[in-house]
Amino acid sequence: MDLLTDRIKEDMKASMKGGDKARLGVIRLILSAIKQIEVDERIQLDNERTLLTLDKMLKQRRESIRLFAEAGRDDLVAIEEAEILVIQDFLPQALTEQEIDAMVSEAVAESGAESIKDMGKVMALLKAKMQGRADMSVVSVKIKAALAG
């Protein structure tokens, strides 16, 4: 099985050789987060769990960008955006707006959801399919819109 962590480690070596310090720093953060989970839980992360970790890191950076933008710290926003680009290199191809809309419609129909109370059912169907491929906060807004309409 081809582990995503192996690919990340190979990319770290390439960044070291290429002298790309910014990319190397982000890759080290990724590997550190993965190692922390492995040590804490005494497991080796599979690709699915690694994707969850990367997705969590993306969420943290998106939140930081929002806060830094509100504070007028464009310099810090730029750093976080650059980190997002590196993290996304290890995630599957991002879903397009149309793909997300289609998947939301399909999940609403499949779950038989009729109101906002059924949002959890729809989210449960989509979470695994979209993990690492879409910003789940955006997906959540789309589900609410679909169920409200």
C-alpha positions as MATLAB code, in Angstrom:
seq = 'MDLLTDRIKEDMKASMKGGDKARLGVIRLILSAIKQIEVDERIQLDNERTLLTLDKMLKQRRESIRLFAEAGRDDLVAIEEAEILVIQDFLPQALTEQEIDAMVSEAVAESGAESIKDMGKVMALLKAKMQGRADMSVVSVKIKAALAG';
ca = [
       0.000    0.000    0.000;
       1.312    3.408   -0.968;
       1.178    5.557    2.152;
       0.571    9.262    1.876;
       3.041    9.823    4.722;
       5.767    8.229    2.578;
       4.964   10.674   -0.234;
       5.141   13.578    2.243;
       8.540   12.378    3.509;
       9.853   12.078   -0.058;
       8.674   15.609   -0.764;
      10.466   16.770    2.384;
      13.736   15.324    1.069;
      13.195   16.999   -2.306;
      12.500   20.331   -0.596;
      15.693   19.973    1.457;
      17.761   19.263   -1.658;
      16.055   22.057   -3.582;
      16.535   24.568   -0.782;
      12.822   25.414   -0.609;
      12.770   26.477    3.050;
       9.170   27.722    3.119;
       7.793   24.444    1.705;
      10.103   22.433    3.947;
       8.778   24.224    7.025;
       5.163   23.399    6.166;
       6.021   19.765    5.402;
       7.747   19.506    8.773;
       4.590   20.878   10.430;
       2.534   18.227    8.622;
       4.863   15.406    9.656;
       4.945   16.728   13.209;
       1.133   16.681   13.412;
       1.063   13.124   12.043;
       3.797   11.967   14.441;
       1.973   13.555   17.393;
      -1.151   11.487   16.663;
       0.892    8.321   16.097;
       2.706    8.733   19.422;
      -0.404    9.735   21.384;
      -2.513    6.881   20.053;
       0.281    4.354   19.509;
      -0.760    3.687   15.917;
       0.523    4.242   12.406;
      -1.746    6.554   10.442;
      -3.346    5.137    7.328;
      -4.119    7.356    4.330;
      -7.645    8.113    5.542;
      -6.462    9.333    8.941;
      -3.622   11.297    7.321;
      -6.196   13.034    5.096;
      -8.243   13.893    8.188;
      -5.143   15.418    9.766;
      -4.367   17.462    6.643;
      -7.992   18.561    6.444;
      -7.854   19.729   10.069;
      -4.691   21.699    9.302;
      -6.478   23.374    6.377;
      -9.398   24.308    8.624;
      -7.025   25.864   11.150;
      -5.344   27.925    8.456;
      -8.650   29.090    6.953;
      -9.735   30.264   10.404;
      -6.400   32.010   10.936;
      -6.763   33.751    7.568;
     -10.215   34.989    8.554;
      -8.927   36.339   11.868;
      -5.782   37.891   10.381;
      -7.814   39.528    7.592;
     -10.181   41.050   10.159;
      -7.156   42.406   12.026;
      -5.675   43.829    8.816;
      -2.600   41.588    8.996;
      -2.163   40.884    5.289;
       1.411   39.742    5.890;
       0.167   36.871    8.084;
      -2.688   36.106    5.679;
      -0.116   35.592    2.913;
       1.877   33.142    5.058;
      -1.230   31.091    5.901;
      -2.338   31.062    2.242;
       1.094   29.789    1.188;
       0.842   27.011    3.802;
      -2.594   26.046    2.486;
      -1.145   25.597   -1.018;
       1.518   23.198    0.291;
      -0.994   21.194    2.353;
      -3.363   20.945   -0.632;
      -0.571   19.338   -2.674;
      -1.030   16.203   -0.580;
      -4.824   16.131   -0.753;
      -6.920   14.602   -3.537;
      -8.095   16.866   -6.357;
     -10.482   19.471   -4.955;
     -14.122   19.227   -5.961;
     -15.553   21.924   -8.221;
     -18.527   24.036   -7.194;
     -20.725   22.052   -9.613;
     -19.530   18.703   -8.240;
     -20.282   19.832   -4.681;
     -23.768   21.048   -5.670;
     -24.503   17.757   -7.442;
     -23.273   15.671   -4.504;
     -25.341   17.731   -2.040;
     -28.493   17.283   -4.173;
     -27.808   13.561   -4.493;
     -27.246   13.157   -0.746;
     -30.424   15.092    0.117;
     -32.423   12.797   -2.182;
     -30.665    9.626   -0.969;
     -31.190   10.437    2.723;
     -34.797   11.527    2.262;
     -33.971   14.746    4.118;
     -36.878   17.169    4.202;
     -35.869   19.896    6.645;
     -32.904   21.424    8.415;
     -33.429   18.834   11.177;
     -32.189   16.196    8.717;
     -28.935   18.025    8.030;
     -26.912   15.481   10.035;
     -28.065   12.639    7.770;
     -26.969   14.516    4.665;
     -23.645   15.574    6.204;
     -22.942   11.982    7.258;
     -23.353   10.800    3.652;
     -21.097   13.514    2.273;
     -18.313   13.725    4.847;
     -16.458   10.579    3.802;
     -16.838   11.296    0.077;
     -15.661   14.885    0.386;
     -12.968   14.572    3.069;
      -9.941   16.565    2.002;
     -11.613   17.541   -1.266;
     -13.930   20.328   -0.106;
     -14.233   22.889    2.674;
     -16.923   21.273    4.825;
     -18.079   24.660    6.145;
     -18.969   25.626    2.551;
     -20.678   22.253    2.080;
     -22.654   22.853    5.282;
     -23.969   26.172    3.930;
     -24.986   24.454    0.677;
     -26.821   21.712    2.568;
     -28.711   24.307    4.643;
     -29.671   26.148    1.455;
     -30.856   22.925   -0.194;
     -32.943   21.944    2.820;
     -34.378   25.437    3.323;
     -35.415   25.756   -0.335;
];
